Amino acid sequence: MTKRRSALLTALLASLMLSQAPAHANGLDDIIARGTLKVAVPQDFPPFGSVGPDMKPRGLDIDTAKLLAEQLKVKLELTPVNSTNRIPFLTTGKVDLVISSLGKNPEREKVIDFSRAYAPFYLAVFGPQDAPIKGLDDLKGKTISVTRGAIEDIELTAVAPEGVTIKRFEDNNTTIAAYLAKQVDLIASGNVVMVAIAERNPKRIPALKIKLKDSPVYVGVNKNEPALLEKVNQILATAKADGSLEKNAQLWLKQPLPADL
């Protein structure tokens, strides 16, 4: 066999091997083949995610993750995250989805895709019932606790007037603790978190002072995963129609789903 014929045969065999090799599976195919759905969830943000007395994770986000895994007919693997690392865990492939009270904004939409909303949420500045806060100008001279990198941090920073001190903490528990310990005057967070604070300290029940943004929560999906995104949306749409999302909202948020969710 000549060198030329040998080279041609080698190239032909290589071409045949490549043509027969399976195409790279997409995210949905990977999950089904693996038999496990990996989801990033909060562990310090009740009622979306926390650790129960039995030391097991519980909350609305955990139940939403369970719903998706059940419908996909795969096992569920939960990974605790915080506001800062939840999106990096998704984009680096540590998890398949983020279900962690995740709000949508243009900057995040450049990095990941979002499902349809699965629960209501709004962001606001809260404080003691008798705190005379009527508008943004009344925040001057006040100290506000907020979780670093969370969407409420972004929204508050954008509108806070000069003279406001924003104290940023690394996780939600520390943000809440600072308010309860009176280390700050006010707290910027979500409406459902205020219910949790009221349960922990009835003497310092936070009242709504300034609404910052309506921010329903979504499932975070990596870019270029249309099949996975479509499947997640399909499951959530069915769950809304059959009352599963309503049940979760009533159980964890103590409120019904908004009609326009």
C-alpha positions in Angstrom: 0.0 0.0 0.0 1.4 3.4 -1.0 1.9 6.1 1.5 -0.8 8.2 -0.3 -3.4 5.3 -0.2 -2.5 4.7 3.5 -3.1 8.4 4.3 -6.4 8.4 2.4 -7.6 5.3 4.3 -6.6 6.8 7.6 -8.6 10.0 6.8 -11.6 8.0 5.7 -11.7 5.9 8.9 -11.4 9.0 11.0 -14.2 10.6 9.1 -16.4 7.6 9.6 -15.7 7.5 13.3 -16.6 11.2 13.7 -19.8 10.8 11.7 -20.9 7.9 13.9 -20.0 9.6 17.2 -23.0 10.8 19.1 -23.7 14.6 19.1 -23.2 16.4 22.4 -26.3 16.1 24.5 -28.1 19.2 25.5 -28.9 20.0 29.2 -32.2 18.3 29.3 -30.7 15.1 27.7 -27.9 15.2 30.2 -30.3 15.4 33.1 -32.4 12.5 31.8 -29.3 10.4 31.0 -27.8 11.1 34.4 -31.0 10.4 36.2 -30.4 13.4 38.5 -31.5 17.1 38.5 -29.0 19.3 40.2 -30.6 22.5 41.6 -29.1 25.5 43.5 -31.4 26.5 46.3 -31.2 28.9 49.3 -30.7 27.7 52.8 -30.9 30.9 54.8 -33.9 32.6 53.1 -37.2 31.4 54.6 -39.8 30.8 53.4 -38.1 30.1 50.1 -35.4 27.9 51.6 -34.1 27.1 55.1 -33.1 24.1 57.2 -35.9 22.6 59.2 -35.8 21.1 62.7 -35.0 17.7 61.1 -31.9 19.3 59.5 -33.5 18.9 56.0 -34.0 21.7 53.5 -37.5 23.0 53.3 -39.3 25.9 51.6 -41.1 27.1 48.5 -38.0 26.8 46.3 -37.3 23.3 47.6 -40.8 22.2 46.8 -40.5 23.8 43.3 -37.3 21.9 42.7 -39.0 18.7 43.9 -41.9 19.4 41.5 -39.6 19.7 38.5 -37.6 16.5 39.5 -40.8 14.5 39.9 -42.1 15.6 36.5 -38.8 14.8 34.9 -38.8 11.4 36.7 -35.3 11.9 38.0 -33.7 12.1 41.5 -33.1 15.6 43.0 -29.7 16.8 44.2 -29.8 20.1 46.1 -26.9 22.5 46.4 -27.1 25.3 49.0 -26.2 28.7 47.6 -26.3 32.4 48.5 -27.2 35.5 46.5 -23.6 36.0 45.4 -22.7 32.5 44.1 -26.0 31.1 42.8 -25.5 32.4 39.2 -21.8 31.4 39.0 -22.8 27.9 40.2 -25.1 27.7 37.2 -22.8 29.1 34.6 -19.9 26.9 35.6 -22.0 23.7 35.4 -22.1 22.9 39.1 -25.9 22.8 38.8 -28.5 22.5 36.1 -30.9 25.1 37.4 -31.1 27.9 40.0 -34.3 28.0 42.1 -33.3 30.5 44.7 -35.8 33.4 45.0 -34.2 34.6 41.7 -35.4 37.9 40.4 -35.0 39.0 36.8 -33.1 42.1 35.6 -31.3 43.1 32.3 -27.8 42.4 33.6 -28.7 38.9 34.7 -30.5 38.3 31.4 -27.2 38.8 29.6 -25.8 35.9 31.5 -28.6 33.4 31.9 -32.2 32.7 30.8 -35.3 32.7 33.0 -38.3 30.5 33.1 -41.9 31.8 33.5 -42.5 33.1 37.1 -43.5 30.6 39.7 -44.2 32.8 42.7 -44.8 36.4 43.7 -42.3 38.7 45.3 -41.8 42.4 45.8 -38.9 44.3 47.2 -39.2 47.2 49.6 -37.6 49.1 52.5 -39.2 48.1 55.8 -38.9 49.4 59.3 -40.6 49.9 62.6 -44.3 50.8 62.5 -43.7 54.2 64.0 -40.8 55.2 61.7 -41.8 58.3 59.8 -40.7 57.2 56.3 -43.0 58.4 53.5 -40.6 58.8 50.6 -37.0 58.4 49.5 -35.9 61.8 51.1 -37.0 60.5 54.5 -34.2 57.9 54.2 -31.5 60.5 54.7 -29.6 59.9 57.9 -30.9 56.4 58.1 -28.9 53.1 58.1 -30.4 50.2 56.0 -29.3 46.6 56.1 -29.3 44.6 52.8 -27.8 41.4 51.5 -24.8 42.1 49.2 -25.4 41.4 45.6 -29.1 40.7 46.0 -31.6 42.4 43.7 -32.8 44.6 46.5 -29.2 45.8 47.0 -29.1 46.8 43.3 -32.5 48.5 43.4 -31.8 50.4 46.7 -28.4 51.5 45.6 -29.9 53.0 42.4 -32.5 55.2 44.2 -31.0 55.9 47.6 -30.4 59.7 48.1 -27.2 61.1 49.5 -27.0 60.7 53.3 -28.2 57.2 53.4 -25.9 54.5 54.9 -26.3 51.1 53.2 -24.8 48.3 55.3 -24.3 45.2 53.2 -24.1 41.7 54.7 -23.0 38.5 53.1 -26.2 36.5 53.7 -29.8 37.0 54.5 -29.6 35.7 58.1 -27.0 38.4 59.0 -29.0 41.1 57.2 -32.1 40.1 59.3 -30.1 39.8 62.5 -28.7 43.3 62.1 -32.3 44.7 61.9 -33.6 42.7 64.8 -30.6 43.7 66.9 -31.3 47.4 66.1 -27.8 47.7 64.5 -29.6 49.5 61.6 -32.8 51.6 61.3 -34.3 49.8 58.4 -34.0 46.7 56.2 -34.4 46.3 52.4 -35.7 42.9 51.5 -38.7 41.0 50.1 -42.2 41.0 51.4 -42.2 37.4 52.5 -39.1 37.8 54.5 -40.9 40.3 56.7 -43.4 37.6 57.6 -40.4 35.5 58.8 -39.0 38.4 60.8 -42.4 39.0 62.5 -42.5 35.4 63.6 -39.0 35.6 65.1 -39.5 39.0 66.9 -43.1 40.2 67.3 -41.9 43.3 69.1 -40.0 44.5 66.0 -42.5 43.7 63.3 -41.4 45.5 60.1 -43.9 47.6 58.2 -43.7 48.5 54.5 -42.1 52.0 54.0 -41.0 52.3 50.4 -41.7 49.7 47.7 -38.7 49.4 45.4 -39.8 46.9 42.8 -42.2 44.1 42.0 -40.0 41.1 41.3 -41.6 37.7 40.8 -39.2 34.8 41.1 -38.0 32.6 38.2 -36.0 29.5 37.6 -32.6 30.3 36.2 -31.4 28.3 33.2 -28.2 28.4 31.3 -28.0 30.2 27.9 -28.4 28.1 24.8 -30.6 25.5 26.5 -33.9 25.9 24.7 -35.1 22.3 25.3 -34.5 22.5 29.0 -36.1 26.0 29.3 -39.1 24.8 27.3 -39.5 21.8 29.5 -39.3 23.8 32.7 -41.9 26.2 31.4 -44.1 23.4 30.4 -44.0 21.8 33.9 -44.6 25.2 35.6 -47.5 26.0 33.3 -49.1 22.6 34.2 -48.4 23.2 37.9 -50.2 26.5 37.7 -53.2 25.0 35.9 -53.6 22.0 38.3 -53.2 24.2 41.4 -49.7 22.9 42.5 -48.2 26.4 42.4 -51.2 27.8 44.3 -50.7 25.2 47.0 -47.1 26.1 47.4 -47.9 29.8 47.6 -50.6 29.2 50.3 -48.3 26.9 52.3 -45.1 29.0 52.3 -46.1 32.6 51.4 -49.5 32.6 53.2 -51.0 34.3 50.1 -52.6 33.3 46.8 -50.9 33.6 43.5 -51.6 36.9 41.7 -53.9 36.5 38.8 -51.3 38.0 36.4 -48.4 35.8 37.4 
